[in-house]
Amino acid sequence: MEIEVSGQIKVSNDRHQAEVSKQTGFPSAATHYMEATVDLNEELSIHKDATFYVRVKGDAWKDFSILNKDVLIIDRSLQANFDDLALVVQDGGFKILRIPFDKEQETFVLWGVITYVIHAVR
C-alpha cells in the first residue's frame, strides 16, 4: 500500500468581502429630480394632433362650472355624445353647450368635445 502525502492545506487569500455601502447618512433631498416629470400633454391628450387648449374669458358658462380664465382641453377628433360638453359654432360665434339628446333639434357646428376643464384654485 502506498501513501501519498498531499502537503498542508493552504488557506485561500481570496475571501468574500461584503460591499461597502455607497450611501451614508440621509438620502439627498434632490433625488426626486431624477424622476421623470409629469407631462400634461401626455396625460390629458388622447389624440395629440387634434387637441387644442382654449382659455375662457368671462363667467358666461358658470352653469357648466367653467369660470373666467379656466383652460379647456378640446379634442376635435372625438364624436360628440349626448350630454357631452362641447365647443360649437353657433350664430357666427363660439359657444359652449351640452350636446342635447336630439342633435337635430338645435343648429350648430361642432368644433370639438371638451375633455377637461382646468380651474385655477388661487
C-alpha positions in Angstrom: 0.0 0.0 0.0 1.3 3.4 -1.0 0.6 6.6 0.9 0.7 9.9 -0.9 1.4 13.0 1.0 -0.6 16.0 -0.3 1.0 18.5 1.9 -0.5 21.1 4.1 -3.9 22.6 3.5 -3.4 26.2 2.2 -5.6 29.0 3.4 -7.0 30.8 0.4 -6.3 34.6 0.2 -9.5 35.1 -1.8 -12.0 35.9 0.8 -15.6 37.1 0.3 -15.9 40.7 1.5 -19.2 42.5 1.9 -19.6 45.6 -0.2 -19.3 48.9 1.4 -22.5 51.0 1.4 -22.4 53.7 -1.3 -24.8 55.9 0.7 -24.1 57.4 4.0 -26.5 59.4 6.1 -29.9 60.5 4.9 -30.8 60.4 1.2 -30.4 63.6 -0.7 -33.4 65.9 -1.0 -32.6 66.3 -4.7 -33.1 62.6 -5.5 -36.7 63.4 -6.8 -35.1 65.4 -9.6 -34.1 62.1 -11.2 -37.7 61.0 -11.6 -39.5 61.8 -14.9 -41.6 64.9 -14.9 -45.4 64.7 -15.4 -46.2 65.9 -18.9 -49.8 67.1 -19.0 -49.9 66.8 -22.8 -49.1 63.1 -22.4 -51.6 62.6 -19.5 -54.6 64.6 -20.7 -54.5 64.4 -24.5 -56.0 61.3 -26.2 -55.3 62.5 -29.8 -52.4 64.9 -29.6 -52.8 66.2 -33.2 -56.4 67.0 -32.7 -56.2 68.5 -29.1 -56.5 72.2 -28.5 -56.3 74.4 -25.4 -58.6 77.3 -25.0 -58.6 79.9 -22.2 -62.1 81.1 -21.2 -62.7 84.8 -20.8 -65.7 85.8 -18.7 -68.2 83.9 -16.5 -70.9 83.2 -19.1 -70.6 79.5 -18.6 -70.9 79.2 -14.8 -73.8 76.8 -15.3 -71.2 74.3 -16.6 -68.7 75.1 -13.8 -66.5 76.9 -16.3 -65.2 80.1 -14.8 -63.1 83.1 -16.0 -59.5 82.1 -17.0 -60.2 78.4 -17.0 -58.4 76.3 -19.6 -60.5 73.9 -21.7 -58.9 70.9 -23.3 -60.8 70.2 -26.5 -60.4 67.1 -28.7 -61.6 67.7 -32.3 -61.4 64.1 -33.3 -64.0 62.8 -30.8 -67.6 62.1 -31.8 -70.0 64.1 -29.6 -72.4 62.0 -27.5 -75.5 63.0 -25.6 -74.6 65.3 -22.6 -71.0 65.9 -23.6 -69.7 69.4 -23.1 -68.7 70.8 -26.5 -67.3 73.9 -28.1 -69.6 74.8 -31.0 -70.0 77.5 -33.6 -73.5 78.9 -33.4 -74.8 82.2 -34.9 -71.3 83.1 -36.1 -69.5 82.7 -32.7 -68.1 80.2 -30.4 -70.3 78.8 -27.6 -70.2 76.1 -25.0 -73.1 73.8 -24.7 -74.2 70.3 -23.6 -75.0 68.1 -26.6 -78.8 67.6 -26.5 -80.4 64.2 -26.8 -81.8 65.2 -30.2 -78.8 66.8 -32.0 -81.1 67.7 -34.9 -83.1 70.0 -32.6 -80.5 72.7 -32.5 -78.4 74.1 -35.3 -74.8 74.3 -34.6 -71.4 73.2 -36.0 -69.4 71.0 -33.6 -65.9 72.4 -33.2 -64.7 69.9 -30.6 -65.6 67.9 -27.5 -64.4 69.3 -24.2 -62.4 66.6 -22.4 -61.1 68.5 -19.4 -61.6 71.8 -17.6 -58.6 73.2 -15.7 -59.5 75.5 -12.9 -57.2 77.9 -11.1 -57.6 77.5 -7.3 -55.9 80.7 -6.3 
